[in-house]
Each structure stands twice: as C-alpha cells, then as structure tokens.
Amino acid sequence: MNFIIQDAESITCMTELLEHCDVTCQAEIWSMFTAILRKSVRNLQTSTEVGLIEQVLLKMSAVDDMIADLLVDMLGVLASYSITVKELKLLFSMLRGESGIWPRHAVKLLSVLNQMPQRHGPDTFFNFPGCSAAAIALPPIAKWPYQNGFTLNTWFRMDPLNNINVDKDKPYLYCFRTSKGVGYSAHFVGNCLIVTSLKSKGKGFQHCVKYDFQPRKSTFKFKSESDIHLAEHHKQVLYDGKLATSIAFTYNAKATDAQLCLESSPKENASIFVHSPHALMLQDVKAIVTHSIHSAIHSIGGIQVLFPLFAQLDNRQLNDSQVETTVWFMVLLSKLTSPKAFH
C-alpha cells in the first residue's frame, strides 16, 4: 500500500467532497487520513502546505459530534508538527464564547492546545521526495581533503514510500564520487548501512554496518564527553578546538536561497571547491521550516494571550448546564508549567 500523498490539491478536494457524504463515510475517511498523516512527515508537510488546519477549523462548527472528535484528533497531529500564527489566531477565535456559552465544539478544541507541545523532530530540515537523483549536489571539488579519513555528521529520518518494498529500496545517505565512479558512498538496505569505497573503476570494497539506529539518539559520541554542562576551562581540557578548522563543508536548511544551499563552515577554513562552495537542491528537494506552538504564541504576545480565557471558566456548553472548568485548568496549567514555558 502506497501511503504517500502524491497530489497536494487532492486534500482540498477531499475536504469539499466529504461535506456531501454521510457521517459514517466521513468518519471512515477521516480516521484513515489521520492514520496516513501519522505514518509520514512528508504527508504532514503536504497537508501543512495546503493549509489543512485552516480548512478544517472553518468547517468545525457545522460538523457532527462524532466527526468533530475525529477532526480534533487530526488537528492535534497537524498542529504538533507545525502551526502558523494565522492558524493559531483562528483557533483562539473559535474559543471565544458569547453570553456565557461556549461556541460549538470549542471544549473539544481545547485538547488540540494540549497536544501542540508534544512535538518531535527538528524545526528545520531538508525534505527529499525519494525519487531518483533527488539530492543535495555538491559543487565541483578541487581536491578531496585526504587525511586519515572523514566524518559525515547528519540527522536523518527515512519514511518508506510504501510498506511493500521497504527491503528493496536502497536510499543513499551520501555519494562522494568522481565522474569516473571513483570515491565513497553509503546506502541502506533494510536495516543495514552499506559503505562502499571504489579506488578504481570496478575495484573496491563494501562494508555492511549492522547497527540498530534508534530514533532521536546520537550515534557519535566520545567516551570522554560529559552529559553535564561544563565550564569553559573544563571544555578546554576535553576538546582541542581543532574540529572547527577541519570542517570541509556545512549545509543546513536554515541557510538556503531558493534551491541553493549556502555553505556555512567557518570563513577562515580553506575551501576544497573549485569555485562557489554553495550546493544545489535537485529534483524537488526542499528546505522545510516548521512553526511550533511556542514560536507561534510568542508572535501574538506570549503566554499572556491565554489569560483572558480564564474569564470563560464558568461558561456553559450549548444545550448543556455542565461547567467546564476541569479541562480548562488541565490545559492552561500544563502550558504555564511547561518546561519551555513559551520562551
């Protein structure tokens, strides 16, 4: 089953079409769609690009209670990945009660606020579509910086295109080769990392690295390093400070210009490139910037924007006399006592 969304515009068509379907059909599709979102960061990014959060929020007041529960679940998944200032403002506007009564489904939307800080992954990253030649292409290198070896330091996440060819796909981590095919490369086959070195055409060797890569766990660390915060004079004992001067090239998703990846290593380092050191993103590779709840709420005034909502603690739900204070205190106190505290 291929669970990668190929056409972003089809998401908008789906939301419009579902308005004309019965509740059971809507429930099945929204449940499946939320599961698809959870399977892949690429699906989350595609849904973010078409503004799915805004589309769903604008439809919330008109949907059935059961559908509202499913949409709130999906909104929590999307908002924990990325939410813009505009979308957050729209969410807060839907929580504003009148005449002591909550808007319809407003109390359900509170759970979205509770899910937003549960964020995993980086704020910025490169997104590779998984097709052939989708890569960050280095500019021509004058001479490879031969010493005793080299280190490539990167964080990566692999989302398989489907659940059938997981062991057949061979995604490359890096490929440093000349036009004659001489050089180094590393690619994955299943859970194994295959490192290849070709010293001449047709002659070389491969090494299979059988390592259990764990999510969000660094695999590069010296035994002499300390997990506690060290003072500068202690750092000088552990580190000789020569690593920065040995960096050949550095690229990150924050330093881009259109399809160019701007080289960001220390300026005093000697360049290994023939001309410009900037790399090029090929075949729809994109630099992605996401927005956390912390950055979005900071842009609209900080955590104090939640304070006026305390006045609604005694509000009642439409057609219901129950006062919803427990949920409010749970959500707001979790925000106020969060370790990040919306810095």
C-alpha positions in Angstrom: 0.0 0.0 0.0 1.4 3.4 -1.0 0.5 5.8 1.8 2.4 8.9 0.5 0.2 11.7 -0.7 1.2 12.5 -4.3 -1.1 15.4 -5.1 -1.5 18.1 -2.5 -4.6 19.6 -4.2 -6.5 16.4 -3.8 -6.6 17.1 0.0 -8.7 20.2 -0.6 -10.9 18.3 -3.0 -11.4 15.6 -0.3 -12.5 18.0 2.4 -15.0 19.6 0.0 -16.3 16.2 -1.2 -16.8 14.9 2.3 -19.3 17.6 3.1 -21.7 15.7 0.7 -21.1 12.3 2.3 -22.9 10.6 5.2 -21.5 10.6 8.7 -20.3 7.0 8.5 -18.4 7.6 5.3 -16.8 10.8 6.7 -15.8 9.0 9.9 -14.1 6.2 8.0 -12.2 8.5 5.7 -11.0 11.0 8.4 -9.9 8.0 10.6 -7.9 6.6 7.7 -6.5 10.0 6.7 -5.3 10.7 10.3 -3.5 7.3 10.3 -1.8 8.2 7.0 -0.6 11.5 8.4 1.0 9.7 11.4 2.9 7.4 9.0 4.9 10.1 7.2 6.4 13.5 7.8 6.0 14.1 4.1 2.2 13.7 4.5 2.2 16.2 7.4 4.2 18.7 5.3 1.9 18.3 2.3 -1.2 18.9 4.4 0.5 21.9 6.0 1.3 23.4 2.6 -2.3 23.3 1.5 -3.5 24.9 4.8 -5.5 21.9 6.1 -5.6 23.2 9.6 -7.4 26.4 8.5 -9.8 24.4 6.2 -10.8 22.1 9.0 -11.2 24.8 11.6 -13.6 26.8 9.3 -15.8 23.7 9.0 -15.8 22.7 12.7 -18.9 24.5 13.7 -21.0 22.7 11.2 -19.9 19.0 11.7 -21.4 16.2 13.6 -20.2 15.5 17.2 -18.5 12.2 16.2 -16.8 13.9 13.2 -15.7 16.7 15.4 -13.9 14.2 17.7 -12.0 12.8 14.7 -11.1 16.2 13.3 -9.8 17.3 16.7 -7.6 14.2 16.8 -6.3 15.1 13.3 -5.8 18.7 14.2 -3.7 17.7 17.2 -1.4 15.6 14.9 -1.0 18.5 12.4 -0.6 21.3 15.0 2.1 19.4 16.9 4.0 19.2 13.6 3.5 22.9 12.6 1.0 25.7 13.2 1.3 29.2 11.8 0.4 32.4 13.6 -2.7 32.8 11.3 -3.9 29.3 12.2 -3.4 29.8 15.9 -5.3 33.1 15.8 -8.2 31.3 14.1 -8.1 28.6 16.7 -8.3 31.1 19.6 -11.1 33.0 17.8 -13.1 29.8 17.8 -12.8 29.5 21.6 -14.3 32.9 22.3 -17.7 32.4 24.0 -20.7 34.7 24.0 -23.3 35.3 26.7 -21.6 32.7 29.0 -21.8 29.9 26.4 -19.0 28.1 24.7 -19.1 28.0 20.9 -19.9 24.6 19.4 -17.1 22.1 19.8 -14.9 24.7 21.5 -14.3 22.5 24.5 -13.2 19.7 22.2 -10.7 22.1 20.5 -9.0 22.6 23.9 -7.5 19.2 23.6 -5.7 20.4 20.5 -3.9 23.0 22.6 -2.8 20.2 24.9 -1.3 18.2 22.1 0.6 21.0 20.4 3.7 21.0 22.7 4.1 17.2 22.1 6.5 17.9 19.3 9.1 15.5 17.9 11.7 16.3 15.3 13.6 19.4 14.1 12.2 22.9 13.3 14.0 22.9 10.0 15.2 20.1 7.7 15.7 19.0 4.1 12.8 17.1 2.6 13.8 14.5 -0.1 10.9 13.1 -2.2 12.5 9.7 -2.6 12.8 9.8 -6.4 15.9 9.1 -8.5 18.5 11.9 -8.3 16.7 13.8 -5.6 19.8 15.0 -3.7 21.8 17.9 -2.5 24.5 18.2 -5.2 27.9 19.5 -4.1 29.8 21.9 -6.4 33.0 20.7 -8.1 35.6 19.8 -5.6 39.2 20.7 -6.4 40.8 18.0 -4.3 39.3 15.7 -1.7 40.7 16.5 1.7 42.6 13.3 2.4 43.8 12.7 5.9 43.2 9.6 7.9 39.5 9.6 7.0 36.4 11.8 7.1 33.2 12.1 9.1 29.8 12.9 7.8 27.6 14.3 10.6 23.9 14.5 10.0 20.5 13.7 11.5 18.1 11.8 9.1 14.7 10.2 9.1 13.6 7.6 6.5 9.9 7.4 5.5 9.4 4.4 3.2 7.2 5.1 0.1 5.1 2.1 0.9 5.1 -1.0 3.2 5.8 -3.4 0.4 9.3 -2.5 -0.9 10.9 -1.5 2.4 13.7 -4.1 2.0 14.0 -3.4 -1.8 14.5 0.3 -1.6 18.2 1.5 -1.4 18.2 5.1 -0.2 21.6 6.7 -0.3 22.9 8.6 2.7 25.8 10.1 0.7 27.7 9.6 -2.5 31.1 11.3 -3.0 32.3 10.0 -6.4 34.0 11.4 -9.4 32.6 11.3 -12.9 34.5 8.0 -13.3 32.7 6.5 -10.4 35.7 6.5 -8.0 35.0 7.5 -4.4 32.8 6.7 -1.5 29.1 6.1 -0.9 26.8 4.8 1.8 23.3 3.4 1.3 20.7 1.5 3.3 19.4 -2.0 2.5 16.7 -2.8 5.1 18.3 -2.0 8.5 21.9 -2.3 7.3 24.1 0.6 6.2 26.3 -0.4 3.3 29.5 1.6 2.9 31.2 1.4 -0.5 34.7 2.5 -1.4 35.9 2.4 -5.1 39.6 3.2 -5.6 39.5 2.5 -9.3 36.8 1.6 -11.8 35.4 -1.8 -10.8 37.8 -2.2 -7.9 36.9 -1.5 -4.3 35.2 -3.0 -1.3 31.9 -2.8 0.7 31.3 -3.0 4.4 28.0 -3.7 6.0 27.3 -1.8 9.2 24.8 -3.8 11.2 23.7 -1.1 13.7 20.3 -0.7 15.3 19.6 3.0 14.6 17.4 4.4 17.3 15.1 7.5 16.9 16.5 10.8 18.2 19.6 9.1 19.6 23.1 10.3 18.6 25.4 7.6 17.5 28.5 9.8 17.5 29.9 10.5 21.0 33.3 10.1 22.6 33.6 8.2 25.9 35.4 11.2 27.3 32.4 13.5 26.8 30.3 14.5 29.8 26.5 14.7 29.9 26.5 17.6 32.3 27.0 21.3 31.4 30.7 22.1 31.6 32.5 25.3 32.3 34.8 26.7 29.6 38.0 25.8 31.4 36.8 22.2 31.6 35.9 22.1 27.9 39.4 23.1 27.1 40.7 20.0 28.8 38.4 17.7 26.8 38.5 19.4 23.4 41.4 20.7 21.5 39.3 23.1 19.4 40.7 21.8 16.1 37.5 20.2 14.8 36.0 23.5 13.5 39.1 24.2 11.4 38.8 20.8 9.8 35.2 21.2 8.6 35.2 20.9 4.7 31.6 22.0 4.2 28.4 22.6 6.2 24.9 22.9 4.9 21.6 23.3 6.9 18.0 24.0 6.0 18.1 27.5 7.6 20.7 28.8 5.2 19.2 28.5 1.8 18.3 30.8 -1.1 15.7 29.3 -3.5 17.3 26.0 -4.5 20.8 26.9 -3.3 22.2 25.6 0.0 24.6 28.2 1.3 27.9 26.8 2.7 28.2 27.7 6.3 31.5 26.4 7.6 33.9 28.9 9.3 35.1 31.6 6.9 38.7 31.1 7.8 38.7 27.4 6.7 40.4 26.6 3.4 37.9 25.9 0.6 38.0 22.5 -1.1 35.8 23.6 -4.0 36.9 24.8 -7.5 34.6 27.9 -7.4 31.5 28.6 -5.4 31.0 26.4 -2.3 27.2 26.5 -2.4 25.3 23.3 -3.1 22.1 22.8 -5.2 18.9 21.0 -4.2 17.8 18.8 -7.1 14.5 17.1 -8.1 12.1 18.8 -5.7 14.3 18.6 -2.6 13.1 21.4 -0.3 14.3 23.2 2.8 11.4 22.9 5.3 10.7 25.4 8.1 8.0 24.4 10.6 6.4 26.5 13.3 6.0 25.3 16.9 3.2 26.4 19.3 5.9 28.2 21.3 7.1 30.4 18.4 3.5 31.0 17.1 2.2 32.1 20.5 5.2 34.2 21.1 4.5 36.1 17.9 1.0 37.1 19.1 2.0 38.3 22.5 3.3 35.4 24.5 1.5 33.1 27.0 -0.5 36.1 28.4 -2.8 35.8 25.4 -4.3 32.8 27.3 -5.2 34.8 30.3 -8.5 36.4 29.0 -9.8 32.9 28.6 -9.8 32.4 32.3 -12.9 34.6 32.3 -14.7 31.8 30.4 -14.1 29.1 33.1 -17.7 29.4 34.2 -19.1 29.3 30.7 -21.5 26.5 29.8 -21.7 24.4 26.7 -24.5 24.9 24.3 -27.6 22.9 25.4 -25.7 21.7 28.5 -25.6 23.1 32.0 -22.2 21.5 32.9 -19.5 24.0 33.8 -16.2 23.0 32.0 -13.6 24.1 34.5 -11.6 20.9 34.9 -10.5 20.7 31.3 -9.5 24.4 31.3 -7.4 24.1 34.3 -5.7 21.0 33.0 -4.8 22.6 29.7 -3.8 26.1 31.0 -1.8 24.8 33.9 0.0 22.4 31.6 1.0 25.4 29.5 2.0 27.5 32.4 4.2 24.8 33.9 5.7 23.6 30.7 9.5 23.4 30.8 9.7 25.5 27.7 7.2 28.0 29.1 6.8 29.6 25.6 10.2 31.1 25.6 
